Amino acid sequence: GGRSINVTGQGFSLVQRFAMVVIAEPLQSWRRRREAGPLQPVTVVGTEYTFYNDSKVVFSSPAVPEEPEAYNLTALIQMDGHRALLRTEAGAFEYVADPTFENFTGGVKKQVNKLIHARGTNLNKAMTLHEAEAFVGAERCIMKTLTETDLYCEPPEVQPPPKRRQKRDTTHNLPEFIVKFGSREWVLGRVEYDTRVSDVPLSLILPLVIVPMVAVIAVSVYCYWRKSQQAEREYEKIKSQLEGLEESVRDRCKKEFTDLMIEMEDQTNDVHEAGIPVLDYKTYTDRVFFLPSKDGDKDVMITGRLDIPESRRPVVEQALYQFSNLLNSKSFLVTFIHTLESQREFSARAKVYFASLLTVALHGKLEYYTDIMRTLFLELMEQYVVAKNPKLMLRRSETVVERMLSNWMSICLYQYLKDSAGEPLYKLFKAIKHQVEKGPVDAVQKKAKYTLNDTGLLGDDVEYAPLTVSVIVQDEGADAVPVKVLNCDTISQVKEKIIDQVYRARPCSRWPRADSVVLEWRPGSTAQILSDLDLTSQREGRWKRINTLMHYNVRDGATLILSTVGVSQQPEDSQPDLPGERHALLEEENRVWHLVRPTEEVEEGRSKRGSVKEKERTKAITEIYLTRLLSVKGTLQQFVDNFFQSVLAPGLAVPPAVKYFFDFLDEQAERHDIKDEDTVHIWKTNSLPLRFWVNVLKNPHFVFDVHVHEVVDASLSVIAQTFMDACTRTEHKLSRDSPSNKLLYAKEISTYKKMVEDYYKGIRQMVQVSDQDMNTYLAEISRAHTDSLNTLVALHQLYQYTQKYYDEIINALEEDPAAQKMQLAFRLQQIAAALENKVTDL
């Protein structure tokens, strides 16, 4: 009992006496179960109201007998002589058994976390958090949580006195913990406060805590202020240095760009006069198809030489023409390719070479070649789609059809290179070459002061001066030609620059080699032959330095004579041999250096006689020179942009083959229900930009009659990598640890990416190229160029694969119904019989 019962209504002021009555009727089942005796009906009349007015009366609920579950309890309100049933919104009143509490262990509760915790059962069945009460001694413990088994309350901050103080027992002087539910109380034990802190007076605690705290804060603020001032000064200093560096780079870029534009104006005039040195179609296809092969320029497809005895030549040629007819059978060719690709020893390199041979052999019927390529391509696409990784298609050239596509693009874009894209690519190449040659280039390490590639950057400050020398070509009777060189150039580098200038009107393939000419300097009445190594070369231990113009003391305005005939290239012979000199030269031939000695060798030599400080002082820090990359990039930017725009310009300039193949890819994506735009984007990127443009960008000698020096190639590789990054949709997150090459074009890459997206979008919106138009275009290429190619040589080389896998090919043809109908196996056997002695004759 003891809970507050609120009854609302009207006219309560007319009632003289209120009471709450509970009638307890024993339950039949409990009457039989009880051993102490039968239960008797009980009527409990509670105390009168605790508050009332005309519309509200409040009772304190009366206590009922123990075991309330043994009775049927009915709660009534008695108003004078009238009784009415008491109900709530939930229904009739219900009595439950009293809660039980567990006493504190040992009778004492240590105050922890500023909350006192009591355990029990049925704690919230008939009691709410707001009605429950708890006390610590004489003071209230504020209720915080009440659940069925737990009670939490917050005690007073200072330990209160107990309700009943015991003088003898100190434990009993601790305050009691009392829980009061309604009219019943439970004493669970006593509460012990932690008084160690409170023993110290507050007046002493505050100064001890606050004074050191204020001192620490003051010192921290002062240190922070000092650091801020220092950081601010350092920031301003670095900012000033960066601004100066930026201004310096900007000025250098402007100056370099102006110089380059003046130089390129001369180059442009040469281009207009002599034209861009684009290779003829045969040389172009030979280099693109076969130069990367293991034999390089010695490959039989480039030389075009077949060692066939004259007596057998007619028979062999006739058999090869029959073999050509057999290749023009689609059933034979597809079976031929599938059989080869199923052989384990048919490597990726062999597939590439085979596809190139096939391209030349079928060049006379490019429409048929395209049909074969489409058929194989559909099979390849089916494989990737079934394997659920279509994005990987065309990533590499690991199948015959992938290389066939590369060659097809190279064939179809030759005229476009010649008419449109060739000029900006050639000018970019010439601009890089000119810029690289303006500064020192280490002939041994192949590193340059001016480059776009950080790994090819000359990490030392090399002193040099530009010179202009007058060159007379002996026996040609021409006027002296002014040539710009550097005094740190090796003699071979000087020769290359002279040849480049003197013979610039001729194709590069007709220039004399640097090692086939002799350079002579006549400072007075005597003549001196200049060479990279001779008896005057500077020595240091086992190392010999390559001779430069500075070594010979050749000055600005000097006259040099270039001899192409009549002089032996043995500069050592011009001076008498010292005993053992020639042997020493031969022994040390491979231990030479030009501008910078290899670091490990320098350190090894100095470790025996130099201090650590000396080594640190002489050690070059390459990162200091990275600003040169920015300078070169700024100078070449216009040429890079022009090339990108010429390659990625949608519209009338797009070759029909590109539109035709891109539409084919779109159709296949739709046919296979490929909705992912990234997949089609990757296909297009792998089929044209990465398969063709990156190849010609990294290898200008595939397109032009030029020689590409290694240091120029290093810069072209950076631009090619930028082009590749622009074609991917993946966002490259850059950080301070990213390669310098990536950081160099980080600002422009988003512009280039948009150019690629617009290019693909523009091609999609172009008028479709029909099969008939494409076939007409291909037939024109076949008619114009097939006669210049080594078709017979290609057929001969292709037959080598037939001979190597003869049994496998015959079996495959005999198992194919279409091949059986056309007797393809029999035809191949006839060709093999005609060529039977061919290999032994060779």
DRENGULO-30228 format. One line per 2 residues: number of its first residue (from 1); for each residue z negated, x negated, y of C-alpha. Coordinates in steps of 0.1 Angstrom, whole numbers, plus 5000, padded with zeros to 4 digits. Layout:
! residues N
NUM	Z:X:Y | ...
! end
This chain:
! residues 842
1	5000:5000:5000 | 4998:4992:5036
3	5035:4994:5046 | 5043:5012:5079
5	5061:5045:5071 | 5079:5060:5101
7	5086:5098:5100 | 5107:5114:5126
9	5111:5151:5135 | 5102:5176:5162
11	5071:5196:5172 | 5046:5171:5158
13	5022:5177:5188 | 5014:5212:5174
15	4999:5197:5142 | 4962:5190:5142
17	4960:5167:5112 | 4985:5144:5095
19	4982:5125:5062 | 5005:5109:5036
21	4998:5121:5001 | 5010:5106:4968
23	5007:5126:4936 | 5007:5105:4904
25	5017:5123:4872 | 5012:5101:4840
27	5045:5097:4820 | 5044:5110:4784
29	5056:5077:4770 | 5028:5058:4786
31	5002:5082:4774 | 5008:5073:4738
33	5012:5035:4745 | 4979:5031:4763
35	4949:5018:4743 | 4922:5021:4770
37	4925:5059:4770 | 4948:5086:4783
39	4959:5084:4819 | 4948:5111:4842
41	4968:5128:4870 | 4958:5114:4904
43	4963:5126:4940 | 4959:5099:4965
45	4955:5109:5002 | 4962:5081:5026
47	4945:5074:5059 | 4955:5095:5088
49	4984:5084:5110 | 4983:5051:5130
51	5005:5065:5158 | 5022:5098:5166
53	5039:5118:5194 | 5060:5150:5195
55	5089:5134:5176 | 5075:5105:5156
57	5045:5098:5134 | 5037:5064:5117
59	5016:5062:5085 | 5002:5033:5065
61	5013:5038:5029 | 4984:5045:5006
63	4977:5023:4975 | 4983:5039:4941
65	4968:5030:4907 | 4980:4999:4890
67	5010:5001:4867 | 5030:5024:4890
69	5058:5024:4864 | 5034:5045:4842
71	5035:5074:4866 | 5059:5098:4881
73	5051:5093:4918 | 5058:5119:4945
75	5053:5110:4982 | 5045:5140:5005
77	5035:5145:5042 | 5006:5168:5048
79	5005:5186:5081 | 4974:5207:5083
81	4978:5230:5053 | 5015:5224:5048
83	5031:5197:5026 | 5067:5184:5027
85	5086:5159:5004 | 5091:5125:5020
87	5126:5111:5015 | 5147:5083:5029
89	5185:5081:5032 | 5185:5062:4999
91	5165:5090:4981 | 5129:5095:4971
93	5101:5070:4977 | 5096:5044:4949
95	5065:5022:4942 | 5069:4988:4925
97	5044:4964:4910 | 5027:4940:4934
99	5043:4906:4938 | 5026:4875:4923
101	5022:4841:4939 | 5017:4806:4924
103	4988:4787:4938 | 4994:4753:4953
105	4993:4724:4929 | 4958:4709:4931
107	4950:4735:4956 | 4964:4715:4986
109	4999:4716:5001 | 5012:4686:5020
111	5032:4697:5051 | 5068:4685:5046
113	5098:4690:5068 | 5078:4713:5091
115	5081:4742:5065 | 5056:4755:5040
117	5071:4767:5007 | 5054:4793:4984
119	5068:4804:4950 | 5063:4838:4933
121	5080:4868:4918 | 5091:4902:4931
123	5085:4889:4967 | 5112:4910:4984
125	5114:4940:4962 | 5091:4961:4985
127	5087:4939:5015 | 5110:4926:5043
129	5109:4893:5062 | 5097:4910:5094
131	5068:4929:5077 | 5055:4899:5056
133	5028:4878:5072 | 5014:4843:5065
135	4986:4824:5081 | 4975:4788:5082
137	4938:4790:5089 | 4933:4814:5118
139	4969:4809:5131 | 5001:4827:5122
141	5028:4808:5101 | 5061:4821:5114
143	5083:4836:5085 | 5117:4820:5081
145	5130:4830:5047 | 5120:4855:5020
147	5138:4858:4987 | 5127:4873:4953
149	5111:4840:4943 | 5106:4819:4975
151	5089:4822:5008 | 5093:4797:5037
153	5074:4798:5069 | 5069:4774:5099
155	5033:4764:5105 | 5017:4756:5138
157	5025:4721:5151 | 4988:4711:5153
159	4966:4716:5123 | 4945:4748:5130
161	4908:4751:5119 | 4901:4770:5087
163	4888:4806:5089 | 4856:4796:5071
165	4844:4760:5078 | 4826:4742:5050
167	4803:4714:5061 | 4799:4696:5028
169	4833:4696:5013 | 4860:4680:5034
171	4887:4695:5014 | 4875:4729:5023
173	4876:4720:5060 | 4914:4721:5056
175	4930:4754:5068 | 4937:4780:5041
177	4973:4793:5035 | 4971:4831:5033
179	5000:4855:5026 | 4995:4891:5036
181	5018:4918:5022 | 5008:4952:5035
183	4971:4958:5028 | 4968:4929:5003
185	4962:4892:5008 | 4967:4861:4987
187	4950:4827:4993 | 4973:4802:4977
189	4954:4770:4987 | 4949:4748:5017
191	4974:4729:5039 | 4969:4692:5048
193	4987:4679:5079 | 4999:4643:5083
195	4975:4632:5111 | 4986:4595:5112
197	5008:4599:5143 | 4986:4624:5160
199	4957:4598:5159 | 4975:4578:5185
201	4971:4594:5220 | 5003:4608:5235
203	4996:4589:5267 | 5000:4557:5248
205	5030:4568:5227 | 5052:4577:5257
207	5051:4543:5274 | 5055:4525:5242
209	5087:4545:5233 | 5102:4551:5267
211	5098:4517:5284 | 5117:4497:5256
213	5143:4525:5255 | 5150:4523:5292
215	5152:4485:5290 | 5177:4487:5261
217	5198:4512:5279 | 5197:4491:5311
219	5208:4460:5292 | 5235:4479:5274
221	5249:4494:5306 | 5249:4459:5322
223	5266:4443:5292 | 5291:4472:5291
225	5298:4467:5328 | 5303:4430:5323
227	5326:4435:5293 | 5345:4462:5312
229	5351:4439:5341 | 5361:4411:5318
231	5384:4434:5298 | 5399:4448:5331
233	5406:4412:5343 | 5422:4403:5309
235	5442:4436:5309 | 5455:4429:5344
237	5463:4393:5334 | 5482:4405:5302
239	5499:4432:5322 | 5510:4407:5348
241	5523:4384:5320 | 5541:4413:5303
243	5557:4425:5335 | 5568:4389:5342
245	5581:4386:5306 | 5598:4420:5309
247	5614:4410:5342 | 5624:4377:5327
249	5640:4393:5297 | 5657:4419:5319
251	5671:4392:5342 | 5681:4371:5312
253	5698:4401:5297 | 5717:4409:5329
255	5728:4373:5332 | 5737:4369:5296
257	5755:4403:5296 | 5775:4393:5327
259	5785:4360:5311 | 5794:4377:5279
261	5815:4404:5297 | 5834:4376:5315
263	5839:4358:5282 | 5848:4390:5264
265	5873:4398:5292 | 5892:4367:5281
267	5889:4377:5245 | 5902:4412:5254
269	5932:4397:5271 | 5938:4377:5239
271	5935:4409:5219 | 5960:4427:5241
273	5984:4397:5238 | 5981:4390:5201
275	5965:4422:5188 | 5935:4426:5167
277	5939:4403:5136 | 5937:4432:5111
279	5946:4420:5076 | 5978:4434:5060
281	5972:4461:5034 | 5974:4439:5004
283	5950:4413:5017 | 5927:4440:5028
285	5926:4457:4994 | 5924:4424:4976
287	5893:4414:4996 | 5876:4448:4994
289	5883:4453:4957 | 5881:4418:4942
291	5866:4392:4966 | 5830:4402:4956
293	5840:4395:4919 | 5826:4364:4901
295	5858:4344:4907 | 5860:4353:4944
297	5892:4342:4960 | 5903:4325:4928
299	5904:4359:4910 | 5937:4365:4893
301	5942:4398:4912 | 5941:4378:4945
303	5962:4349:4933 | 5986:4372:4915
305	5995:4345:4889 | 6000:4355:4852
307	6008:4326:4829 | 6033:4343:4806
309	6061:4322:4790 | 6095:4332:4804
311	6107:4340:4768 | 6081:4367:4764
313	6080:4380:4800 | 6105:4409:4795
315	6087:4421:4764 | 6053:4419:4780
317	6065:4436:4812 | 6081:4464:4792
319	6049:4470:4772 | 6028:4470:4804
321	6051:4497:4819 | 6046:4517:4788
323	6008:4512:4792 | 6012:4524:4828
325	6028:4556:4815 | 5999:4560:4790
327	5974:4556:4819 | 5992:4585:4836
329	5982:4608:4808 | 5949:4624:4820
331	5937:4629:4784 | 5941:4592:4776
333	5926:4579:4808 | 5895:4602:4808
335	5889:4593:4771 | 5896:4556:4779
337	5870:4556:4807 | 5844:4576:4787
339	5848:4552:4757 | 5843:4521:4778
341	5812:4536:4797 | 5796:4544:4763
343	5797:4507:4753 | 5764:4489:4759
345	5780:4456:4768 | 5802:4473:4795
347	5780:4461:4824 | 5778:4476:4859
349	5798:4446:4872 | 5825:4452:4846
351	5826:4489:4856 | 5831:4479:4893
353	5859:4455:4884 | 5876:4480:4859
355	5876:4507:4886 | 5892:4483:4911
357	5919:4474:4886 | 5925:4511:4879
359	5929:4517:4916 | 5957:4491:4919
361	5973:4502:4887 | 5974:4539:4898
363	5982:4532:4935 | 6017:4545:4930
365	6003:4579:4922 | 5972:4583:4944
367	5974:4621:4940 | 5968:4617:4903
369	5941:4590:4909 | 5923:4615:4932
371	5925:4642:4905 | 5910:4618:4879
373	5883:4609:4904 | 5875:4646:4910
375	5873:4653:4873 | 5849:4624:4866
377	5830:4633:4897 | 5823:4669:4886
379	5810:4655:4852 | 5787:4631:4870
381	5774:4658:4893 | 5767:4680:4863
383	5746:4653:4847 | 5725:4648:4879
385	5720:4686:4884 | 5710:4692:4848
387	5685:4662:4851 | 5672:4679:4883
389	5676:4648:4905 | 5708:4654:4924
391	5696:4633:4953 | 5701:4602:4932
393	5738:4607:4928 | 5760:4581:4946
395	5729:4559:4953 | 5745:4529:4935
397	5779:4520:4920 | 5768:4521:4884
399	5797:4542:4871 | 5834:4538:4872
401	5839:4570:4893 | 5814:4558:4920
403	5835:4526:4925 | 5867:4546:4924
405	5853:4566:4953 | 5845:4534:4973
407	5881:4522:4967 | 5895:4556:4976
409	5876:4556:5009 | 5888:4521:5016
411	5924:4530:5010 | 5923:4563:5030
413	5905:4547:5060 | 5927:4516:5064
415	5950:4531:5090 | 5920:4546:5108
417	5905:4510:5110 | 5938:4497:5123
419	5943:4523:5149 | 5907:4533:5161
421	5876:4518:5147 | 5889:4482:5142
423	5888:4473:5179 | 5851:4480:5186
425	5841:4464:5153 | 5862:4433:5161
427	5847:4431:5196 | 5812:4435:5182
429	5819:4406:5158 | 5833:4384:5186
431	5805:4392:5210 | 5779:4382:5183
433	5798:4351:5175 | 5801:4341:5212
435	5764:4348:5219 | 5752:4328:5188
437	5774:4298:5198 | 5761:4298:5233
439	5728:4283:5221 | 5718:4257:5195
441	5726:4265:5158 | 5709:4243:5132
443	5737:4233:5109 | 5713:4226:5079
445	5688:4255:5082 | 5715:4280:5094
447	5692:4292:5122 | 5702:4300:5158
449	5684:4303:5191 | 5703:4335:5199
451	5702:4359:5170 | 5691:4395:5161
453	5675:4384:5128 | 5640:4371:5130
455	5643:4351:5097 | 5674:4334:5112
457	5656:4326:5145 | 5653:4289:5155
459	5616:4286:5159 | 5616:4255:5181
461	5624:4248:5217 | 5655:4226:5214
463	5666:4207:5245 | 5703:4211:5250
465	5730:4212:5278 | 5764:4229:5278
467	5794:4206:5281 | 5831:4213:5288
469	5853:4188:5271 | 5890:4184:5274
471	5908:4183:5241 | 5942:4168:5234
473	5959:4177:5201 | 5977:4146:5190
475	6015:4148:5183 | 6017:4183:5197
477	6025:4173:5233 | 6005:4202:5247
479	5983:4200:5278 | 5945:4193:5274
481	5926:4224:5265 | 5891:4229:5280
483	5865:4237:5253 | 5828:4247:5259
485	5804:4230:5235 | 5767:4219:5235
487	5755:4183:5235 | 5733:4192:5205
489	5763:4204:5184 | 5771:4184:5153
491	5806:4169:5151 | 5816:4196:5126
493	5804:4223:5149 | 5824:4208:5178
495	5855:4207:5156 | 5851:4244:5147
497	5847:4253:5184 | 5878:4232:5193
499	5899:4247:5165 | 5887:4282:5175
501	5899:4276:5211 | 5930:4255:5205
503	5945:4277:5177 | 5932:4311:5188
505	5968:4324:5191 | 5973:4319:5153
507	5957:4338:5125 | 5924:4323:5113
509	5939:4318:5078 | 5964:4293:5093
511	5939:4272:5112 | 5932:4237:5099
513	5898:4232:5082 | 5872:4213:5101
515	5870:4186:5074 | 5908:4181:5075
517	5909:4170:5111 | 5895:4139:5129
519	5879:4139:5163 | 5883:4108:5184
521	5866:4099:5217 | 5879:4072:5241
523	5853:4064:5267 | 5872:4034:5278
525	5897:4010:5263 | 5881:4014:5229
527	5883:4045:5206 | 5855:4059:5185
529	5859:4083:5157 | 5831:4109:5157
531	5817:4122:5124 | 5785:4139:5112
533	5772:4109:5093 | 5780:4073:5097
535	5763:4039:5099 | 5749:4048:5134
537	5731:4079:5122 | 5694:4080:5132
539	5670:4074:5103 | 5634:4082:5097
541	5621:4073:5062 | 5642:4090:5036
543	5657:4114:5062 | 5689:4109:5082
545	5698:4130:5112 | 5733:4145:5116
547	5751:4130:5145 | 5756:4151:5177
549	5775:4146:5209 | 5742:4136:5224
551	5739:4109:5198 | 5773:4095:5208
553	5764:4100:5245 | 5795:4121:5251
555	5792:4136:5286 | 5805:4166:5305
557	5843:4164:5312 | 5849:4138:5284
559	5883:4138:5267 | 5885:4141:5230
561	5916:4137:5207 | 5921:4160:5177
563	5941:4144:5149 | 5954:4165:5121
565	5975:4138:5103 | 5978:4101:5098
567	5940:4093:5100 | 5918:4089:5069
569	5887:4109:5070 | 5865:4079:5062
571	5846:4072:5094 | 5824:4047:5077
573	5856:4025:5072 | 5859:4020:5109
575	5828:3997:5108 | 5821:3969:5084
577	5798:3977:5055 | 5764:3962:5055
579	5750:3950:5020 | 5740:3981:5001
581	5748:4004:5030 | 5772:4027:5012
583	5748:4031:4982 | 5720:4041:5006
585	5743:4066:5023 | 5751:4082:4990
587	5715:4083:4979 | 5703:4100:5010
589	5733:4123:5014 | 5712:4155:5006
591	5683:4146:5028 | 5697:4153:5062
593	5685:4174:5092 | 5700:4185:5124
595	5677:4201:5150 | 5645:4209:5131
597	5631:4190:5102 | 5618:4212:5074
599	5581:4220:5082 | 5566:4209:5048
601	5584:4175:5051 | 5572:4169:5086
603	5536:4178:5077 | 5538:4156:5046
605	5549:4126:5067 | 5523:4131:5094
607	5494:4138:5071 | 5492:4101:5063
609	5489:4090:5099 | 5482:4120:5122
611	5451:4141:5129 | 5446:4178:5123
613	5447:4184:5161 | 5480:4165:5163
615	5494:4187:5136 | 5483:4219:5153
617	5497:4207:5186 | 5531:4200:5171
619	5533:4231:5148 | 5559:4256:5161
621	5548:4293:5165 | 5579:4312:5157
623	5565:4345:5172 | 5566:4330:5207
625	5604:4330:5205 | 5607:4366:5193
627	5615:4377:5228 | 5649:4360:5223
629	5657:4389:5199 | 5652:4414:5227
631	5674:4393:5250 | 5702:4391:5225
633	5698:4428:5216 | 5701:4438:5253
635	5731:4416:5258 | 5750:4431:5227
637	5738:4467:5231 | 5770:4480:5247
639	5791:4466:5219 | 5768:4481:5192
641	5769:4515:5209 | 5807:4514:5212
643	5810:4507:5174 | 5786:4535:5165
645	5804:4559:5188 | 5838:4550:5173
647	5826:4555:5137 | 5805:4586:5144
649	5828:4605:5167 | 5837:4639:5152
651	5870:4656:5162 | 5906:4647:5159
653	5899:4610:5151 | 5882:4619:5117
655	5905:4608:5089 | 5916:4637:5067
657	5901:4621:5036 | 5866:4623:5051
659	5870:4660:5059 | 5885:4667:5024
661	5857:4649:5005 | 5829:4663:5026
663	5842:4698:5021 | 5844:4691:4983
665	5807:4680:4984 | 5797:4712:5003
667	5816:4734:4978 | 5799:4717:4948
669	5764:4721:4965 | 5772:4758:4969
671	5785:4761:4933 | 5753:4745:4919
673	5731:4766:4942 | 5717:4736:4960
675	5700:4749:4991 | 5683:4717:5002
677	5702:4703:5032 | 5687:4668:5026
679	5706:4666:4992 | 5740:4672:5008
681	5732:4649:5037 | 5723:4621:5012
683	5756:4627:4993 | 5777:4624:5024
685	5757:4593:5036 | 5761:4576:5003
687	5798:4584:5000 | 5810:4572:5035
689	5786:4554:5059 | 5767:4534:5032
691	5796:4530:5008 | 5823:4520:5034
693	5811:4514:5069 | 5781:4493:5060
695	5804:4472:5038 | 5829:4464:5065
697	5802:4459:5091 | 5785:4433:5069
699	5819:4418:5059 | 5843:4417:5089
701	5865:4393:5069 | 5873:4422:5046
703	5892:4438:5075 | 5901:4410:5099
705	5916:4375:5095 | 5883:4358:5106
707	5857:4334:5093 | 5822:4347:5094
709	5795:4321:5099 | 5762:4326:5081
711	5743:4329:5115 | 5767:4356:5126
713	5763:4373:5092 | 5725:4374:5098
715	5729:4394:5130 | 5755:4417:5115
717	5730:4425:5087 | 5704:4437:5112
719	5730:4461:5128 | 5741:4472:5093
721	5704:4480:5085 | 5700:4499:5117
723	5732:4519:5108 | 5717:4526:5074
725	5684:4538:5089 | 5703:4561:5113
727	5719:4578:5083 | 5686:4587:5066
729	5666:4617:5075 | 5633:4600:5065
731	5611:4592:5095 | 5601:4556:5094
733	5566:4552:5107 | 5564:4519:5126
735	5534:4498:5131 | 5525:4463:5143
737	5532:4451:5107 | 5567:4465:5106
739	5595:4440:5104 | 5609:4428:5137
741	5643:4439:5128 | 5630:4475:5125
743	5611:4473:5157 | 5641:4459:5176
745	5661:4492:5174 | 5631:4516:5172
747	5639:4531:5206 | 5676:4537:5198
749	5673:4549:5162 | 5666:4586:5172
751	5698:4586:5193 | 5717:4572:5164
753	5702:4597:5139 | 5713:4626:5162
755	5748:4611:5163 | 5750:4611:5125
757	5738:4648:5124 | 5763:4658:5150
759	5791:4639:5131 | 5784:4658:5099
761	5781:4691:5117 | 5813:4685:5136
763	5832:4677:5104 | 5820:4709:5088
765	5834:4729:5117 | 5868:4712:5116
767	5899:4730:5102 | 5900:4726:5064
769	5924:4700:5049 | 5943:4717:5021
771	5951:4701:4987 | 5988:4700:4997
773	5981:4682:5030 | 5958:4657:5013
775	5985:4651:4986 | 6011:4645:5012
777	5988:4620:5030 | 5981:4602:4998
779	6018:4601:4988 | 6026:4585:5021
781	6001:4557:5014 | 6015:4552:4979
783	6050:4550:4993 | 6041:4526:5021
785	6020:4500:5002 | 6023:4502:4964
787	6052:4476:4963 | 6030:4449:4979
789	6003:4452:4953 | 5999:4432:4920
791	6004:4463:4899 | 6016:4444:4868
793	5986:4420:4870 | 5962:4449:4872
795	5978:4465:4841 | 5976:4432:4823
797	5939:4429:4832 | 5932:4466:4822
799	5948:4460:4788 | 5922:4432:4782
801	5896:4460:4781 | 5918:4480:4757
803	5921:4450:4734 | 5883:4443:4735
805	5874:4479:4726 | 5905:4487:4706
807	5889:4503:4676 | 5865:4524:4696
809	5894:4537:4718 | 5916:4545:4689
811	5888:4564:4671 | 5880:4584:4703
813	5917:4593:4707 | 5920:4604:4671
815	5890:4627:4674 | 5903:4644:4706
817	5925:4674:4698 | 5946:4671:4731
819	5951:4634:4724 | 5962:4641:4688
821	5988:4667:4700 | 6003:4641:4723
823	6000:4612:4697 | 5982:4590:4723
825	5967:4568:4696 | 6001:4561:4681
827	6015:4552:4715 | 5986:4528:4722
829	5992:4512:4688 | 6029:4506:4697
831	6019:4490:4730 | 5994:4468:4712
833	6020:4457:4687 | 6043:4447:4716
835	6016:4427:4733 | 6002:4413:4700
837	6010:4377:4708 | 6002:4378:4745
839	5967:4365:4743 | 5976:4335:4720
841	6005:4327:4743 | 5981:4324:4772
! end
